Amino acid sequence: MDFLLLTPDRSRIVIEVDGAQHYADATGKASPRLYSEMVAEDRRLRLMGYDIYRFGGHELAGPDASTMLHSFLGELLSRHKRHGA
Protein backbone atom coordinates (compact mmCIF):
# COMPACT_ATOMS: atom_id res chain seq x y z
CA MET A 1 0.00 0.00 0.00
CA ASP A 2 1.29 3.44 -0.85
CA PHE A 3 -0.69 5.45 1.70
CA LEU A 4 -2.92 4.55 4.63
CA LEU A 5 -5.43 7.12 5.90
CA LEU A 6 -7.05 6.67 9.30
CA THR A 7 -10.14 8.87 9.40
CA PRO A 8 -12.08 10.42 12.30
CA ASP A 9 -14.84 7.81 11.89
CA ARG A 10 -12.18 5.08 12.29
CA SER A 11 -12.25 4.04 8.63
CA ARG A 12 -9.06 2.64 7.15
CA ILE A 13 -8.43 3.88 3.63
CA VAL A 14 -5.70 2.63 1.34
CA ILE A 15 -4.48 4.86 -1.50
CA GLU A 16 -2.59 3.07 -4.26
CA VAL A 17 -0.65 4.75 -7.05
CA ASP A 18 -0.28 2.30 -9.91
CA GLY A 19 2.65 2.53 -12.25
CA ALA A 20 3.43 0.08 -15.03
CA GLN A 21 4.95 -2.36 -12.51
CA HIS A 22 1.42 -3.09 -11.30
CA TYR A 23 0.20 -4.45 -14.62
CA ALA A 24 3.15 -4.94 -17.00
CA ASP A 25 6.25 -7.12 -17.08
CA ALA A 26 9.82 -5.85 -17.53
CA THR A 27 9.33 -5.56 -21.30
CA GLY A 28 6.24 -3.37 -20.88
CA LYS A 29 3.88 -6.14 -21.99
CA ALA A 30 0.60 -6.44 -20.07
CA SER A 31 0.86 -9.17 -17.46
CA PRO A 32 -2.35 -10.96 -16.47
CA ARG A 33 -0.41 -12.53 -13.58
CA LEU A 34 0.60 -9.15 -12.10
CA TYR A 35 -2.90 -7.78 -12.55
CA SER A 36 -4.39 -10.86 -10.87
CA GLU A 37 -2.04 -10.50 -7.92
CA MET A 38 -3.02 -6.84 -7.55
CA VAL A 39 -6.77 -7.45 -7.54
CA ALA A 40 -6.37 -10.45 -5.20
CA GLU A 41 -4.59 -8.17 -2.74
CA ASP A 42 -7.41 -5.61 -3.09
CA ARG A 43 -9.95 -8.28 -2.20
CA ARG A 44 -7.90 -9.41 0.79
CA LEU A 45 -7.64 -5.85 2.12
CA ARG A 46 -11.38 -5.24 1.59
CA LEU A 47 -12.22 -8.36 3.57
CA MET A 48 -10.03 -6.95 6.37
CA GLY A 49 -12.14 -3.76 6.39
CA TYR A 50 -10.04 -1.39 4.27
CA ASP A 51 -11.44 0.90 1.58
CA ILE A 52 -9.14 1.01 -1.45
CA TYR A 53 -8.77 3.78 -3.99
CA ARG A 54 -6.39 3.45 -6.93
CA PHE A 55 -4.84 6.15 -9.08
CA GLY A 56 -2.93 5.57 -12.27
CA GLY A 57 0.52 7.10 -12.18
CA HIS A 58 -0.21 8.82 -15.50
CA GLU A 59 -3.31 10.40 -13.96
CA LEU A 60 -1.18 12.04 -11.26
CA ALA A 61 1.34 13.43 -13.73
CA GLY A 62 -1.19 15.55 -15.64
CA PRO A 63 -1.59 19.31 -15.34
CA ASP A 64 -4.88 18.97 -13.41
CA ALA A 65 -3.57 16.39 -10.92
CA SER A 66 -3.41 18.79 -7.99
CA THR A 67 -6.97 20.00 -8.53
CA MET A 68 -8.25 16.45 -8.96
CA LEU A 69 -6.50 15.26 -5.78
CA HIS A 70 -7.74 18.18 -3.70
CA SER A 71 -11.29 17.54 -4.89
CA PHE A 72 -11.06 13.79 -4.31
CA LEU A 73 -9.53 14.08 -0.84
CA GLY A 74 -12.05 16.75 0.17
CA GLU A 75 -14.96 14.52 -0.86
CA LEU A 76 -13.40 11.46 0.74
CA LEU A 77 -12.71 13.11 4.07
CA SER A 78 -16.12 14.79 4.21
CA ARG A 79 -17.65 11.33 3.77
CA HIS A 80 -15.64 10.01 6.72
CA LYS A 81 -16.11 12.73 9.32
CA ARG A 82 -16.83 11.56 12.81
CA HIS A 83 -20.58 11.37 13.34
CA GLY A 84 -21.78 14.22 15.51
CA ALA A 85 -18.58 16.22 14.97
SVG drawing of the C-alpha trace seen along z (x, -y; Angstrom):
<svg xmlns="http://www.w3.org/2000/svg" viewBox="-24 -22 36 37">
<polyline fill="none" stroke="black" stroke-width="0.4" points="0.0,0.0 1.3,-3.4 -0.7,-5.4 -2.9,-4.6 -5.4,-7.1 -7.0,-6.7 -10.1,-8.9 -12.1,-10.4 -14.8,-7.8 -12.2,-5.1 -12.2,-4.0 -9.1,-2.6 -8.4,-3.9 -5.7,-2.6 -4.5,-4.9 -2.6,-3.1 -0.7,-4.8 -0.3,-2.3 2.7,-2.5 3.4,-0.1 5.0,2.4 1.4,3.1 0.2,4.4 3.2,4.9 6.2,7.1 9.8,5.8 9.3,5.6 6.2,3.4 3.9,6.1 0.6,6.4 0.9,9.2 -2.3,11.0 -0.4,12.5 0.6,9.2 -2.9,7.8 -4.4,10.9 -2.0,10.5 -3.0,6.8 -6.8,7.5 -6.4,10.4 -4.6,8.2 -7.4,5.6 -10.0,8.3 -7.9,9.4 -7.6,5.8 -11.4,5.2 -12.2,8.4 -10.0,6.9 -12.1,3.8 -10.0,1.4 -11.4,-0.9 -9.1,-1.0 -8.8,-3.8 -6.4,-3.4 -4.8,-6.1 -2.9,-5.6 0.5,-7.1 -0.2,-8.8 -3.3,-10.4 -1.2,-12.0 1.3,-13.4 -1.2,-15.6 -1.6,-19.3 -4.9,-19.0 -3.6,-16.4 -3.4,-18.8 -7.0,-20.0 -8.3,-16.5 -6.5,-15.3 -7.7,-18.2 -11.3,-17.5 -11.1,-13.8 -9.5,-14.1 -12.1,-16.7 -15.0,-14.5 -13.4,-11.5 -12.7,-13.1 -16.1,-14.8 -17.6,-11.3 -15.6,-10.0 -16.1,-12.7 -16.8,-11.6 -20.6,-11.4 -21.8,-14.2 -18.6,-16.2"/>
</svg>
